[in-house]
Every structure is written in C-alpha cells, then in structure tokens.
Amino acid sequence: MTRHGEFNKTKETLLKMALGMIKEEGIEAFSARKMAEKCGFTHQAPYRYFKNKEDLMENIITEVLVQLGDYLNEMVRKRNGEEPFLVIFEESIRFLVKNSNYGILLYSGEGRGQANEYVTERRERVRVNFRAVAEDYFTRCGVPKKKYNDIFDAVNAILNGLILRIINRAIVVEGSLKPAVRIIVEDILHLKTRR
C-alpha cells in the first residue's frame, strides 16, 4: 500500500471513530486525544492528518453532512411519488432527532474554519441539493423568484428551530411527522403547489 493510501486509511479510521464517539457520547465528551487513544494511535496522530481542532471538526461535520445527504437521497428514492421538498423537510428532522448528537454538533458552531480539499470533495458528494429541490417546489407554488431567498431562509429557520427544540425536548413529537410538516409548509408558510 502506498503512503498516500495509508494516510487516507488512517484519516478514515480517525473520522469513523470520531463519528462514533460523538454519536454515542456527544460533542462535550469528544476530544482528539480520546479519539486517537481509542484508535490505538498516539495523542499526536490526529494532527498529522488535520491542521488543528477546527480542521478536524470541519472534517467530522462534513462526514455528518454526507451521511445526512445519503439518507435524504435514499428517502426521496424510497418515497417516490411523494413531494421531494416535504420528504426532505420531514426526513431531515427525523435523521437529526434520531442522531441528536449529530444535530447538536451541526448547530454547535464547531468547525467553521476554511474548507480544505478533502472537505470540499466530500461535500460535493452530498447528492441532495435542498436548495434546488426547494426552488423547484417554490416555482410550482407560484412564488416569485425574487422571494426565493427570503422563503428559503424562513424554511431553514423553522426547520433548524424545530430540530433544536425536539432535540432539547422542548417539543415532543408523537406519531408521524408528516402532518406537522404539511401544516408548517402549507398552512403556516402558505406553500402549496398549484394543481
């Protein structure tokens, strides 16, 4: 195996361990030192593969976004025939509530550094472009193009706020999310496709 191949394998091992630790124990319990120890590496090993903590966190967040994108892509495919915008809205909530420590990580402010080549390449792998799906839905709802940014920001604010409140148990959802999503999108935001 080449040195480059070993580099990628070690980096992948570190990221996989980091994801597992954060998913199970939360961001508060995570440290690069513990991650390295659990992988059987020295405490300095992570910094051979990541410039600093921000770079490490940016890579971890990217892997969470890739998992989320893969999940959303699969749900849109499985729920063929249903409105993709509503499926993505609903399944984003489901994924981040089910994996609440990932949700907390995404909203934590961690990893807001400069995206490196690896991060950029991995994020391009996310096959669900929520903005493109949203704009298609807005078009079919008759929303003027000049309003897309405002509506998209409102949708994101509601989605993010709802996810955080469910994760923090300020809101309890029992049963299906589908009716709640329809009420938010169609009745509160007044986004109904023209028939």
Secondary structure as GFF3:
##gff-version 3
##sequence-region A 1 195
A	DSSP	alpha_helix	3	25	.	.	.	ID=ss1
A	DSSP	three_ten_helix	27	29	.	.	.	ID=ss2
A	DSSP	alpha_helix	32	39	.	.	.	ID=ss3
A	DSSP	alpha_helix	46	49	.	.	.	ID=ss4
A	DSSP	alpha_helix	53	78	.	.	.	ID=ss5
A	DSSP	alpha_helix	84	98	.	.	.	ID=ss6
A	DSSP	alpha_helix	100	106	.	.	.	ID=ss7
A	DSSP	alpha_helix	117	124	.	.	.	ID=ss8
A	DSSP	alpha_helix	130	140	.	.	.	ID=ss9
A	DSSP	three_ten_helix	145	147	.	.	.	ID=ss10
A	DSSP	alpha_helix	148	167	.	.	.	ID=ss11
A	DSSP	alpha_helix	178	182	.	.	.	ID=ss12
A	DSSP	pi_helix	183	188	.	.	.	ID=ss13
###
